Amino acid sequence: MTRQHVVGSDSGQLDLVIVRMSTLRYYPALIGGATLLAVGTTYLLRRGRKTPEQVEKERRLRISLHGRITDGTVIDAQEVTQEGHDAIQMLIYQYDVAGVSYEASQDITYLRQYVDIHTCKVGLPSSVKYNPQNPGDSIVIAEDWSGLRTDPIVSGIRRRELEAERKR
């Protein structure tokens, strides 16, 4: 493609300058941009989505690290069975935050190594950790924290087991 420009010179004459512009110089940038777009799209589509178990584990750990503690009561511990699925272990508890009463449940199926639902003491006080920005988001037990009140001898033994596992 050719363009013509009229340019003034120091002597006052007008000179005609022919500028040749090639569209070929834009092709490397277009190819590079298209490649980056294709790589980015592939990355976004191929990266694995988190499973519900991973999302729940991250939520428990976040509340365990940054949550506030309040007193609560374990109301019930149930094992719910659904047709064609594994049994789900649920811990139902209640707690109060700023004059508002909350009743919540926590799926403790994947925390079986930390708590036995059949020996869980219902009706006894417990500690509840909750998200300060959303007090309805709470836990009673996580991988690194438990609000359940247990026998001091048993909890001491369990604490030593956990410390031994961490040292390995």
Phi and psi in radians as a Rosetta constraint file:
Dihedral C 1 N 2 CA 2 C 2 CIRCULARHARMONIC -2.130 0.35
Dihedral N 2 CA 2 C 2 N 3 CIRCULARHARMONIC 2.408 0.35
Dihedral C 2 N 3 CA 3 C 3 CIRCULARHARMONIC -2.204 0.35
Dihedral N 3 CA 3 C 3 N 4 CIRCULARHARMONIC 2.558 0.35
Dihedral C 3 N 4 CA 4 C 4 CIRCULARHARMONIC -2.018 0.35
Dihedral N 4 CA 4 C 4 N 5 CIRCULARHARMONIC 2.334 0.35
Dihedral C 4 N 5 CA 5 C 5 CIRCULARHARMONIC -2.196 0.35
Dihedral N 5 CA 5 C 5 N 6 CIRCULARHARMONIC 2.495 0.35
Dihedral C 5 N 6 CA 6 C 6 CIRCULARHARMONIC -1.748 0.35
Dihedral N 6 CA 6 C 6 N 7 CIRCULARHARMONIC 2.155 0.35
Dihedral C 6 N 7 CA 7 C 7 CIRCULARHARMONIC -2.147 0.35
Dihedral N 7 CA 7 C 7 N 8 CIRCULARHARMONIC 2.371 0.35
Dihedral C 7 N 8 CA 8 C 8 CIRCULARHARMONIC -1.469 0.35
Dihedral N 8 CA 8 C 8 N 9 CIRCULARHARMONIC 2.525 0.35
Dihedral C 8 N 9 CA 9 C 9 CIRCULARHARMONIC -1.929 0.35
Dihedral N 9 CA 9 C 9 N 10 CIRCULARHARMONIC 3.100 0.35
Dihedral C 9 N 10 CA 10 C 10 CIRCULARHARMONIC -1.161 0.35
Dihedral N 10 CA 10 C 10 N 11 CIRCULARHARMONIC -0.503 0.35
Dihedral C 10 N 11 CA 11 C 11 CIRCULARHARMONIC -1.423 0.35
Dihedral N 11 CA 11 C 11 N 12 CIRCULARHARMONIC -0.039 0.35
Dihedral C 11 N 12 CA 12 C 12 CIRCULARHARMONIC 1.591 0.35
Dihedral N 12 CA 12 C 12 N 13 CIRCULARHARMONIC -0.035 0.35
Dihedral C 12 N 13 CA 13 C 13 CIRCULARHARMONIC -1.501 0.35
Dihedral N 13 CA 13 C 13 N 14 CIRCULARHARMONIC 2.661 0.35
Dihedral C 13 N 14 CA 14 C 14 CIRCULARHARMONIC -1.704 0.35
Dihedral N 14 CA 14 C 14 N 15 CIRCULARHARMONIC 2.195 0.35
Dihedral C 14 N 15 CA 15 C 15 CIRCULARHARMONIC -1.900 0.35
Dihedral N 15 CA 15 C 15 N 16 CIRCULARHARMONIC 2.503 0.35
Dihedral C 15 N 16 CA 16 C 16 CIRCULARHARMONIC -1.676 0.35
Dihedral N 16 CA 16 C 16 N 17 CIRCULARHARMONIC 2.102 0.35
Dihedral C 16 N 17 CA 17 C 17 CIRCULARHARMONIC -1.969 0.35
Dihedral N 17 CA 17 C 17 N 18 CIRCULARHARMONIC 2.268 0.35
Dihedral C 17 N 18 CA 18 C 18 CIRCULARHARMONIC -1.798 0.35
Dihedral N 18 CA 18 C 18 N 19 CIRCULARHARMONIC 2.128 0.35
Dihedral C 18 N 19 CA 19 C 19 CIRCULARHARMONIC -1.944 0.35
Dihedral N 19 CA 19 C 19 N 20 CIRCULARHARMONIC 2.164 0.35
Dihedral C 19 N 20 CA 20 C 20 CIRCULARHARMONIC -1.740 0.35
Dihedral N 20 CA 20 C 20 N 21 CIRCULARHARMONIC 2.101 0.35
Dihedral C 20 N 21 CA 21 C 21 CIRCULARHARMONIC -1.984 0.35
Dihedral N 21 CA 21 C 21 N 22 CIRCULARHARMONIC 2.311 0.35
Dihedral C 21 N 22 CA 22 C 22 CIRCULARHARMONIC -1.940 0.35
Dihedral N 22 CA 22 C 22 N 23 CIRCULARHARMONIC 2.325 0.35
Dihedral C 22 N 23 CA 23 C 23 CIRCULARHARMONIC -1.339 0.35
Dihedral N 23 CA 23 C 23 N 24 CIRCULARHARMONIC -0.196 0.35
Dihedral C 23 N 24 CA 24 C 24 CIRCULARHARMONIC -1.114 0.35
Dihedral N 24 CA 24 C 24 N 25 CIRCULARHARMONIC -0.451 0.35
Dihedral C 24 N 25 CA 25 C 25 CIRCULARHARMONIC -1.239 0.35
Dihedral N 25 CA 25 C 25 N 26 CIRCULARHARMONIC -0.249 0.35
Dihedral C 25 N 26 CA 26 C 26 CIRCULARHARMONIC -1.545 0.35
Dihedral N 26 CA 26 C 26 N 27 CIRCULARHARMONIC -0.277 0.35
Dihedral C 26 N 27 CA 27 C 27 CIRCULARHARMONIC -1.060 0.35
Dihedral N 27 CA 27 C 27 N 28 CIRCULARHARMONIC -0.778 0.35
Dihedral C 27 N 28 CA 28 C 28 CIRCULARHARMONIC -1.041 0.35
Dihedral N 28 CA 28 C 28 N 29 CIRCULARHARMONIC -0.682 0.35
Dihedral C 28 N 29 CA 29 C 29 CIRCULARHARMONIC -1.171 0.35
Dihedral N 29 CA 29 C 29 N 30 CIRCULARHARMONIC -0.717 0.35
Dihedral C 29 N 30 CA 30 C 30 CIRCULARHARMONIC -1.142 0.35
Dihedral N 30 CA 30 C 30 N 31 CIRCULARHARMONIC -0.738 0.35
Dihedral C 30 N 31 CA 31 C 31 CIRCULARHARMONIC -1.144 0.35
Dihedral N 31 CA 31 C 31 N 32 CIRCULARHARMONIC -0.740 0.35
Dihedral C 31 N 32 CA 32 C 32 CIRCULARHARMONIC -1.092 0.35
Dihedral N 32 CA 32 C 32 N 33 CIRCULARHARMONIC -0.745 0.35
Dihedral C 32 N 33 CA 33 C 33 CIRCULARHARMONIC -1.134 0.35
Dihedral N 33 CA 33 C 33 N 34 CIRCULARHARMONIC -0.730 0.35
Dihedral C 33 N 34 CA 34 C 34 CIRCULARHARMONIC -1.130 0.35
Dihedral N 34 CA 34 C 34 N 35 CIRCULARHARMONIC -0.676 0.35
Dihedral C 34 N 35 CA 35 C 35 CIRCULARHARMONIC -1.117 0.35
Dihedral N 35 CA 35 C 35 N 36 CIRCULARHARMONIC -0.797 0.35
Dihedral C 35 N 36 CA 36 C 36 CIRCULARHARMONIC -1.084 0.35
Dihedral N 36 CA 36 C 36 N 37 CIRCULARHARMONIC -0.706 0.35
Dihedral C 36 N 37 CA 37 C 37 CIRCULARHARMONIC -1.111 0.35
Dihedral N 37 CA 37 C 37 N 38 CIRCULARHARMONIC -0.742 0.35
Dihedral C 37 N 38 CA 38 C 38 CIRCULARHARMONIC -1.149 0.35
Dihedral N 38 CA 38 C 38 N 39 CIRCULARHARMONIC -0.744 0.35
Dihedral C 38 N 39 CA 39 C 39 CIRCULARHARMONIC -1.141 0.35
Dihedral N 39 CA 39 C 39 N 40 CIRCULARHARMONIC -0.760 0.35
Dihedral C 39 N 40 CA 40 C 40 CIRCULARHARMONIC -1.108 0.35
Dihedral N 40 CA 40 C 40 N 41 CIRCULARHARMONIC -0.742 0.35
Dihedral C 40 N 41 CA 41 C 41 CIRCULARHARMONIC -1.126 0.35
Dihedral N 41 CA 41 C 41 N 42 CIRCULARHARMONIC -0.744 0.35
Dihedral C 41 N 42 CA 42 C 42 CIRCULARHARMONIC -1.075 0.35
Dihedral N 42 CA 42 C 42 N 43 CIRCULARHARMONIC -0.744 0.35
Dihedral C 42 N 43 CA 43 C 43 CIRCULARHARMONIC -1.076 0.35
Dihedral N 43 CA 43 C 43 N 44 CIRCULARHARMONIC -0.812 0.35
Dihedral C 43 N 44 CA 44 C 44 CIRCULARHARMONIC -1.133 0.35
Dihedral N 44 CA 44 C 44 N 45 CIRCULARHARMONIC -0.631 0.35
Dihedral C 44 N 45 CA 45 C 45 CIRCULARHARMONIC -1.356 0.35
Dihedral N 45 CA 45 C 45 N 46 CIRCULARHARMONIC -0.561 0.35
Dihedral C 45 N 46 CA 46 C 46 CIRCULARHARMONIC -1.563 0.35
Dihedral N 46 CA 46 C 46 N 47 CIRCULARHARMONIC -0.398 0.35
Dihedral C 46 N 47 CA 47 C 47 CIRCULARHARMONIC -1.109 0.35
Dihedral N 47 CA 47 C 47 N 48 CIRCULARHARMONIC 2.450 0.35
Dihedral C 47 N 48 CA 48 C 48 CIRCULARHARMONIC -1.283 0.35
Dihedral N 48 CA 48 C 48 N 49 CIRCULARHARMONIC 2.396 0.35
Dihedral C 48 N 49 CA 49 C 49 CIRCULARHARMONIC -1.363 0.35
Dihedral N 49 CA 49 C 49 N 50 CIRCULARHARMONIC 2.597 0.35
Dihedral C 49 N 50 CA 50 C 50 CIRCULARHARMONIC -1.276 0.35
Dihedral N 50 CA 50 C 50 N 51 CIRCULARHARMONIC 2.480 0.35
Dihedral C 50 N 51 CA 51 C 51 CIRCULARHARMONIC -1.312 0.35
Dihedral N 51 CA 51 C 51 N 52 CIRCULARHARMONIC 2.790 0.35
Dihedral C 51 N 52 CA 52 C 52 CIRCULARHARMONIC -1.009 0.35
Dihedral N 52 CA 52 C 52 N 53 CIRCULARHARMONIC -0.577 0.35
Dihedral C 52 N 53 CA 53 C 53 CIRCULARHARMONIC -1.147 0.35
Dihedral N 53 CA 53 C 53 N 54 CIRCULARHARMONIC -0.702 0.35
Dihedral C 53 N 54 CA 54 C 54 CIRCULARHARMONIC -1.166 0.35
Dihedral N 54 CA 54 C 54 N 55 CIRCULARHARMONIC -0.700 0.35
Dihedral C 54 N 55 CA 55 C 55 CIRCULARHARMONIC -1.100 0.35
Dihedral N 55 CA 55 C 55 N 56 CIRCULARHARMONIC -0.762 0.35
Dihedral C 55 N 56 CA 56 C 56 CIRCULARHARMONIC -1.146 0.35
Dihedral N 56 CA 56 C 56 N 57 CIRCULARHARMONIC -0.702 0.35
Dihedral C 56 N 57 CA 57 C 57 CIRCULARHARMONIC -1.107 0.35
Dihedral N 57 CA 57 C 57 N 58 CIRCULARHARMONIC -0.757 0.35
Dihedral C 57 N 58 CA 58 C 58 CIRCULARHARMONIC -1.096 0.35
Dihedral N 58 CA 58 C 58 N 59 CIRCULARHARMONIC -0.673 0.35
Dihedral C 58 N 59 CA 59 C 59 CIRCULARHARMONIC -1.103 0.35
Dihedral N 59 CA 59 C 59 N 60 CIRCULARHARMONIC -0.808 0.35
Dihedral C 59 N 60 CA 60 C 60 CIRCULARHARMONIC -1.043 0.35
Dihedral N 60 CA 60 C 60 N 61 CIRCULARHARMONIC -0.796 0.35
Dihedral C 60 N 61 CA 61 C 61 CIRCULARHARMONIC -1.155 0.35
Dihedral N 61 CA 61 C 61 N 62 CIRCULARHARMONIC -0.673 0.35
Dihedral C 61 N 62 CA 62 C 62 CIRCULARHARMONIC -1.103 0.35
Dihedral N 62 CA 62 C 62 N 63 CIRCULARHARMONIC -0.791 0.35
Dihedral C 62 N 63 CA 63 C 63 CIRCULARHARMONIC -1.192 0.35
Dihedral N 63 CA 63 C 63 N 64 CIRCULARHARMONIC -0.648 0.35
Dihedral C 63 N 64 CA 64 C 64 CIRCULARHARMONIC -1.081 0.35
Dihedral N 64 CA 64 C 64 N 65 CIRCULARHARMONIC -0.672 0.35
Dihedral C 64 N 65 CA 65 C 65 CIRCULARHARMONIC -1.402 0.35
Dihedral N 65 CA 65 C 65 N 66 CIRCULARHARMONIC -0.721 0.35
Dihedral C 65 N 66 CA 66 C 66 CIRCULARHARMONIC -1.990 0.35
Dihedral N 66 CA 66 C 66 N 67 CIRCULARHARMONIC 0.004 0.35
Dihedral C 66 N 67 CA 67 C 67 CIRCULARHARMONIC -1.406 0.35
Dihedral N 67 CA 67 C 67 N 68 CIRCULARHARMONIC 2.831 0.35
Dihedral C 67 N 68 CA 68 C 68 CIRCULARHARMONIC -1.726 0.35
Dihedral N 68 CA 68 C 68 N 69 CIRCULARHARMONIC 2.688 0.35
Dihedral C 68 N 69 CA 69 C 69 CIRCULARHARMONIC -1.841 0.35
Dihedral N 69 CA 69 C 69 N 70 CIRCULARHARMONIC 2.402 0.35
Dihedral C 69 N 70 CA 70 C 70 CIRCULARHARMONIC -2.418 0.35
Dihedral N 70 CA 70 C 70 N 71 CIRCULARHARMONIC 2.913 0.35
Dihedral C 70 N 71 CA 71 C 71 CIRCULARHARMONIC -1.460 0.35
Dihedral N 71 CA 71 C 71 N 72 CIRCULARHARMONIC 2.548 0.35
Dihedral C 71 N 72 CA 72 C 72 CIRCULARHARMONIC -2.624 0.35
Dihedral N 72 CA 72 C 72 N 73 CIRCULARHARMONIC -3.061 0.35
Dihedral C 72 N 73 CA 73 C 73 CIRCULARHARMONIC -2.414 0.35
Dihedral N 73 CA 73 C 73 N 74 CIRCULARHARMONIC 2.313 0.35
Dihedral C 73 N 74 CA 74 C 74 CIRCULARHARMONIC -1.363 0.35
Dihedral N 74 CA 74 C 74 N 75 CIRCULARHARMONIC 2.081 0.35
Dihedral C 74 N 75 CA 75 C 75 CIRCULARHARMONIC -1.527 0.35
Dihedral N 75 CA 75 C 75 N 76 CIRCULARHARMONIC -0.731 0.35
Dihedral C 75 N 76 CA 76 C 76 CIRCULARHARMONIC -2.759 0.35
Dihedral N 76 CA 76 C 76 N 77 CIRCULARHARMONIC 2.698 0.35
Dihedral C 76 N 77 CA 77 C 77 CIRCULARHARMONIC -2.274 0.35
Dihedral N 77 CA 77 C 77 N 78 CIRCULARHARMONIC 2.096 0.35
Dihedral C 77 N 78 CA 78 C 78 CIRCULARHARMONIC -2.253 0.35
Dihedral N 78 CA 78 C 78 N 79 CIRCULARHARMONIC 2.656 0.35
Dihedral C 78 N 79 CA 79 C 79 CIRCULARHARMONIC -1.994 0.35
Dihedral N 79 CA 79 C 79 N 80 CIRCULARHARMONIC 1.955 0.35
Dihedral C 79 N 80 CA 80 C 80 CIRCULARHARMONIC -1.748 0.35
Dihedral N 80 CA 80 C 80 N 81 CIRCULARHARMONIC 2.219 0.35
Dihedral C 80 N 81 CA 81 C 81 CIRCULARHARMONIC -1.938 0.35
Dihedral N 81 CA 81 C 81 N 82 CIRCULARHARMONIC 2.359 0.35
Dihedral C 81 N 82 CA 82 C 82 CIRCULARHARMONIC -2.035 0.35
Dihedral N 82 CA 82 C 82 N 83 CIRCULARHARMONIC 2.572 0.35
Dihedral C 82 N 83 CA 83 C 83 CIRCULARHARMONIC -1.082 0.35
Dihedral N 83 CA 83 C 83 N 84 CIRCULARHARMONIC 2.159 0.35
Dihedral C 83 N 84 CA 84 C 84 CIRCULARHARMONIC 1.441 0.35
Dihedral N 84 CA 84 C 84 N 85 CIRCULARHARMONIC 0.040 0.35
Dihedral C 84 N 85 CA 85 C 85 CIRCULARHARMONIC -2.210 0.35
Dihedral N 85 CA 85 C 85 N 86 CIRCULARHARMONIC 2.841 0.35
Dihedral C 85 N 86 CA 86 C 86 CIRCULARHARMONIC -1.230 0.35
Dihedral N 86 CA 86 C 86 N 87 CIRCULARHARMONIC 2.800 0.35
Dihedral C 86 N 87 CA 87 C 87 CIRCULARHARMONIC -1.219 0.35
Dihedral N 87 CA 87 C 87 N 88 CIRCULARHARMONIC 2.463 0.35
Dihedral C 87 N 88 CA 88 C 88 CIRCULARHARMONIC -1.895 0.35
Dihedral N 88 CA 88 C 88 N 89 CIRCULARHARMONIC 2.274 0.35
Dihedral C 88 N 89 CA 89 C 89 CIRCULARHARMONIC -1.711 0.35
Dihedral N 89 CA 89 C 89 N 90 CIRCULARHARMONIC 2.170 0.35
Dihedral C 89 N 90 CA 90 C 90 CIRCULARHARMONIC -2.081 0.35
Dihedral N 90 CA 90 C 90 N 91 CIRCULARHARMONIC 2.421 0.35
Dihedral C 90 N 91 CA 91 C 91 CIRCULARHARMONIC -1.993 0.35
Dihedral N 91 CA 91 C 91 N 92 CIRCULARHARMONIC 2.101 0.35
Dihedral C 91 N 92 CA 92 C 92 CIRCULARHARMONIC -1.881 0.35
Dihedral N 92 CA 92 C 92 N 93 CIRCULARHARMONIC 2.274 0.35
Dihedral C 92 N 93 CA 93 C 93 CIRCULARHARMONIC -2.532 0.35
Dihedral N 93 CA 93 C 93 N 94 CIRCULARHARMONIC 2.883 0.35
Dihedral C 93 N 94 CA 94 C 94 CIRCULARHARMONIC -2.350 0.35
Dihedral N 94 CA 94 C 94 N 95 CIRCULARHARMONIC 2.643 0.35
Dihedral C 94 N 95 CA 95 C 95 CIRCULARHARMONIC -2.758 0.35
Dihedral N 95 CA 95 C 95 N 96 CIRCULARHARMONIC 2.861 0.35
Dihedral C 95 N 96 CA 96 C 96 CIRCULARHARMONIC -2.102 0.35
Dihedral N 96 CA 96 C 96 N 97 CIRCULARHARMONIC 2.410 0.35
Dihedral C 96 N 97 CA 97 C 97 CIRCULARHARMONIC -2.381 0.35
Dihedral N 97 CA 97 C 97 N 98 CIRCULARHARMONIC 2.113 0.35
Dihedral C 97 N 98 CA 98 C 98 CIRCULARHARMONIC 0.915 0.35
Dihedral N 98 CA 98 C 98 N 99 CIRCULARHARMONIC 0.751 0.35
Dihedral C 98 N 99 CA 99 C 99 CIRCULARHARMONIC 1.400 0.35
Dihedral N 99 CA 99 C 99 N 100 CIRCULARHARMONIC 0.037 0.35
Dihedral C 99 N 100 CA 100 C 100 CIRCULARHARMONIC -1.879 0.35
Dihedral N 100 CA 100 C 100 N 101 CIRCULARHARMONIC 2.270 0.35
Dihedral C 100 N 101 CA 101 C 101 CIRCULARHARMONIC -1.589 0.35
Dihedral N 101 CA 101 C 101 N 102 CIRCULARHARMONIC 2.362 0.35
Dihedral C 101 N 102 CA 102 C 102 CIRCULARHARMONIC -2.117 0.35
Dihedral N 102 CA 102 C 102 N 103 CIRCULARHARMONIC 2.499 0.35
Dihedral C 102 N 103 CA 103 C 103 CIRCULARHARMONIC -2.207 0.35
Dihedral N 103 CA 103 C 103 N 104 CIRCULARHARMONIC 2.178 0.35
Dihedral C 103 N 104 CA 104 C 104 CIRCULARHARMONIC -2.421 0.35
Dihedral N 104 CA 104 C 104 N 105 CIRCULARHARMONIC 2.940 0.35
Dihedral C 104 N 105 CA 105 C 105 CIRCULARHARMONIC -2.311 0.35
Dihedral N 105 CA 105 C 105 N 106 CIRCULARHARMONIC 2.672 0.35
Dihedral C 105 N 106 CA 106 C 106 CIRCULARHARMONIC -2.287 0.35
Dihedral N 106 CA 106 C 106 N 107 CIRCULARHARMONIC 2.277 0.35
Dihedral C 106 N 107 CA 107 C 107 CIRCULARHARMONIC -1.371 0.35
Dihedral N 107 CA 107 C 107 N 108 CIRCULARHARMONIC 1.978 0.35
Dihedral C 107 N 108 CA 108 C 108 CIRCULARHARMONIC -1.909 0.35
Dihedral N 108 CA 108 C 108 N 109 CIRCULARHARMONIC 0.355 0.35
Dihedral C 108 N 109 CA 109 C 109 CIRCULARHARMONIC -0.984 0.35
Dihedral N 109 CA 109 C 109 N 110 CIRCULARHARMONIC -0.740 0.35
Dihedral C 109 N 110 CA 110 C 110 CIRCULARHARMONIC -1.528 0.35
Dihedral N 110 CA 110 C 110 N 111 CIRCULARHARMONIC 0.109 0.35
Dihedral C 110 N 111 CA 111 C 111 CIRCULARHARMONIC -1.981 0.35
Dihedral N 111 CA 111 C 111 N 112 CIRCULARHARMONIC 0.426 0.35
Dihedral C 111 N 112 CA 112 C 112 CIRCULARHARMONIC -1.042 0.35
Dihedral N 112 CA 112 C 112 N 113 CIRCULARHARMONIC -0.516 0.35
Dihedral C 112 N 113 CA 113 C 113 CIRCULARHARMONIC -1.270 0.35
Dihedral N 113 CA 113 C 113 N 114 CIRCULARHARMONIC -0.232 0.35
Dihedral C 113 N 114 CA 114 C 114 CIRCULARHARMONIC -1.814 0.35
Dihedral N 114 CA 114 C 114 N 115 CIRCULARHARMONIC -0.388 0.35
Dihedral C 114 N 115 CA 115 C 115 CIRCULARHARMONIC -2.597 0.35
Dihedral N 115 CA 115 C 115 N 116 CIRCULARHARMONIC 2.463 0.35
Dihedral C 115 N 116 CA 116 C 116 CIRCULARHARMONIC -1.832 0.35
Dihedral N 116 CA 116 C 116 N 117 CIRCULARHARMONIC 2.027 0.35
Dihedral C 116 N 117 CA 117 C 117 CIRCULARHARMONIC -1.115 0.35
Dihedral N 117 CA 117 C 117 N 118 CIRCULARHARMONIC -0.481 0.35
Dihedral C 117 N 118 CA 118 C 118 CIRCULARHARMONIC -1.348 0.35
Dihedral N 118 CA 118 C 118 N 119 CIRCULARHARMONIC -0.374 0.35
Dihedral C 118 N 119 CA 119 C 119 CIRCULARHARMONIC -1.845 0.35
Dihedral N 119 CA 119 C 119 N 120 CIRCULARHARMONIC 0.091 0.35
Dihedral C 119 N 120 CA 120 C 120 CIRCULARHARMONIC -1.178 0.35
Dihedral N 120 CA 120 C 120 N 121 CIRCULARHARMONIC 2.283 0.35
Dihedral C 120 N 121 CA 121 C 121 CIRCULARHARMONIC -1.503 0.35
Dihedral N 121 CA 121 C 121 N 122 CIRCULARHARMONIC 1.942 0.35
Dihedral C 121 N 122 CA 122 C 122 CIRCULARHARMONIC -1.474 0.35
Dihedral N 122 CA 122 C 122 N 123 CIRCULARHARMONIC 2.450 0.35
Dihedral C 122 N 123 CA 123 C 123 CIRCULARHARMONIC 1.599 0.35
Dihedral N 123 CA 123 C 123 N 124 CIRCULARHARMONIC -0.108 0.35
Dihedral C 123 N 124 CA 124 C 124 CIRCULARHARMONIC -1.629 0.35
Dihedral N 124 CA 124 C 124 N 125 CIRCULARHARMONIC 2.670 0.35
Dihedral C 124 N 125 CA 125 C 125 CIRCULARHARMONIC -1.097 0.35
Dihedral N 125 CA 125 C 125 N 126 CIRCULARHARMONIC 2.623 0.35
Dihedral C 125 N 126 CA 126 C 126 CIRCULARHARMONIC -2.531 0.35
Dihedral N 126 CA 126 C 126 N 127 CIRCULARHARMONIC 2.993 0.35
Dihedral C 126 N 127 CA 127 C 127 CIRCULARHARMONIC -1.778 0.35
Dihedral N 127 CA 127 C 127 N 128 CIRCULARHARMONIC 2.484 0.35
Dihedral C 127 N 128 CA 128 C 128 CIRCULARHARMONIC -2.178 0.35
Dihedral N 128 CA 128 C 128 N 129 CIRCULARHARMONIC 2.267 0.35
Dihedral C 128 N 129 CA 129 C 129 CIRCULARHARMONIC -1.732 0.35
Dihedral N 129 CA 129 C 129 N 130 CIRCULARHARMONIC 2.380 0.35
Dihedral C 129 N 130 CA 130 C 130 CIRCULARHARMONIC -2.363 0.35
Dihedral N 130 CA 130 C 130 N 131 CIRCULARHARMONIC 2.765 0.35
Dihedral C 130 N 131 CA 131 C 131 CIRCULARHARMONIC -1.359 0.35
Dihedral N 131 CA 131 C 131 N 132 CIRCULARHARMONIC 2.107 0.35
Dihedral C 131 N 132 CA 132 C 132 CIRCULARHARMONIC -1.063 0.35
Dihedral N 132 CA 132 C 132 N 133 CIRCULARHARMONIC -0.527 0.35
Dihedral C 132 N 133 CA 133 C 133 CIRCULARHARMONIC -1.383 0.35
Dihedral N 133 CA 133 C 133 N 134 CIRCULARHARMONIC -0.396 0.35
Dihedral C 133 N 134 CA 134 C 134 CIRCULARHARMONIC -2.500 0.35
Dihedral N 134 CA 134 C 134 N 135 CIRCULARHARMONIC 1.496 0.35
Dihedral C 134 N 135 CA 135 C 135 CIRCULARHARMONIC -1.041 0.35
Dihedral N 135 CA 135 C 135 N 136 CIRCULARHARMONIC -0.307 0.35
Dihedral C 135 N 136 CA 136 C 136 CIRCULARHARMONIC -1.284 0.35
Dihedral N 136 CA 136 C 136 N 137 CIRCULARHARMONIC -0.260 0.35
Dihedral C 136 N 137 CA 137 C 137 CIRCULARHARMONIC -1.593 0.35
Dihedral N 137 CA 137 C 137 N 138 CIRCULARHARMONIC 1.828 0.35
Dihedral C 137 N 138 CA 138 C 138 CIRCULARHARMONIC -2.531 0.35
Dihedral N 138 CA 138 C 138 N 139 CIRCULARHARMONIC 2.901 0.35
Dihedral C 138 N 139 CA 139 C 139 CIRCULARHARMONIC -2.481 0.35
Dihedral N 139 CA 139 C 139 N 140 CIRCULARHARMONIC 2.743 0.35
Dihedral C 139 N 140 CA 140 C 140 CIRCULARHARMONIC -1.944 0.35
Dihedral N 140 CA 140 C 140 N 141 CIRCULARHARMONIC -0.438 0.35
Dihedral C 140 N 141 CA 141 C 141 CIRCULARHARMONIC -2.547 0.35
Dihedral N 141 CA 141 C 141 N 142 CIRCULARHARMONIC 2.524 0.35
Dihedral C 141 N 142 CA 142 C 142 CIRCULARHARMONIC -2.473 0.35
Dihedral N 142 CA 142 C 142 N 143 CIRCULARHARMONIC -3.132 0.35
Dihedral C 142 N 143 CA 143 C 143 CIRCULARHARMONIC -1.100 0.35
Dihedral N 143 CA 143 C 143 N 144 CIRCULARHARMONIC -0.568 0.35
Dihedral C 143 N 144 CA 144 C 144 CIRCULARHARMONIC -2.043 0.35
Dihedral N 144 CA 144 C 144 N 145 CIRCULARHARMONIC 0.189 0.35
Dihedral C 144 N 145 CA 145 C 145 CIRCULARHARMONIC -2.709 0.35
Dihedral N 145 CA 145 C 145 N 146 CIRCULARHARMONIC 2.513 0.35
Dihedral C 145 N 146 CA 146 C 146 CIRCULARHARMONIC -2.415 0.35
Dihedral N 146 CA 146 C 146 N 147 CIRCULARHARMONIC 2.310 0.35
Dihedral C 146 N 147 CA 147 C 147 CIRCULARHARMONIC -1.708 0.35
Dihedral N 147 CA 147 C 147 N 148 CIRCULARHARMONIC -0.017 0.35
Dihedral C 147 N 148 CA 148 C 148 CIRCULARHARMONIC -1.309 0.35
Dihedral N 148 CA 148 C 148 N 149 CIRCULARHARMONIC 2.365 0.35
Dihedral C 148 N 149 CA 149 C 149 CIRCULARHARMONIC -1.476 0.35
Dihedral N 149 CA 149 C 149 N 150 CIRCULARHARMONIC 2.186 0.35
Dihedral C 149 N 150 CA 150 C 150 CIRCULARHARMONIC -2.216 0.35
Dihedral N 150 CA 150 C 150 N 151 CIRCULARHARMONIC 3.031 0.35
Dihedral C 150 N 151 CA 151 C 151 CIRCULARHARMONIC -1.090 0.35
Dihedral N 151 CA 151 C 151 N 152 CIRCULARHARMONIC 2.262 0.35
Dihedral C 151 N 152 CA 152 C 152 CIRCULARHARMONIC -1.031 0.35
Dihedral N 152 CA 152 C 152 N 153 CIRCULARHARMONIC -0.594 0.35
Dihedral C 152 N 153 CA 153 C 153 CIRCULARHARMONIC -1.195 0.35
Dihedral N 153 CA 153 C 153 N 154 CIRCULARHARMONIC -0.783 0.35
Dihedral C 153 N 154 CA 154 C 154 CIRCULARHARMONIC -1.134 0.35
Dihedral N 154 CA 154 C 154 N 155 CIRCULARHARMONIC -0.760 0.35
Dihedral C 154 N 155 CA 155 C 155 CIRCULARHARMONIC -1.150 0.35
Dihedral N 155 CA 155 C 155 N 156 CIRCULARHARMONIC -0.592 0.35
Dihedral C 155 N 156 CA 156 C 156 CIRCULARHARMONIC -1.137 0.35
Dihedral N 156 CA 156 C 156 N 157 CIRCULARHARMONIC -0.702 0.35
Dihedral C 156 N 157 CA 157 C 157 CIRCULARHARMONIC -1.133 0.35
Dihedral N 157 CA 157 C 157 N 158 CIRCULARHARMONIC -0.789 0.35
Dihedral C 157 N 158 CA 158 C 158 CIRCULARHARMONIC -1.109 0.35
Dihedral N 158 CA 158 C 158 N 159 CIRCULARHARMONIC -0.677 0.35
Dihedral C 158 N 159 CA 159 C 159 CIRCULARHARMONIC -1.083 0.35
Dihedral N 159 CA 159 C 159 N 160 CIRCULARHARMONIC -0.751 0.35
Dihedral C 159 N 160 CA 160 C 160 CIRCULARHARMONIC -1.134 0.35
Dihedral N 160 CA 160 C 160 N 161 CIRCULARHARMONIC -0.645 0.35
Dihedral C 160 N 161 CA 161 C 161 CIRCULARHARMONIC -1.097 0.35
Dihedral N 161 CA 161 C 161 N 162 CIRCULARHARMONIC -0.761 0.35
Dihedral C 161 N 162 CA 162 C 162 CIRCULARHARMONIC -1.124 0.35
Dihedral N 162 CA 162 C 162 N 163 CIRCULARHARMONIC -0.717 0.35
Dihedral C 162 N 163 CA 163 C 163 CIRCULARHARMONIC -1.123 0.35
Dihedral N 163 CA 163 C 163 N 164 CIRCULARHARMONIC -0.660 0.35
Dihedral C 163 N 164 CA 164 C 164 CIRCULARHARMONIC -1.156 0.35
Dihedral N 164 CA 164 C 164 N 165 CIRCULARHARMONIC -0.667 0.35
Dihedral C 164 N 165 CA 165 C 165 CIRCULARHARMONIC -1.150 0.35
Dihedral N 165 CA 165 C 165 N 166 CIRCULARHARMONIC -0.691 0.35
Dihedral C 165 N 166 CA 166 C 166 CIRCULARHARMONIC -1.162 0.35
Dihedral N 166 CA 166 C 166 N 167 CIRCULARHARMONIC -0.578 0.35
Dihedral C 166 N 167 CA 167 C 167 CIRCULARHARMONIC -1.260 0.35
Dihedral N 167 CA 167 C 167 N 168 CIRCULARHARMONIC -0.418 0.35
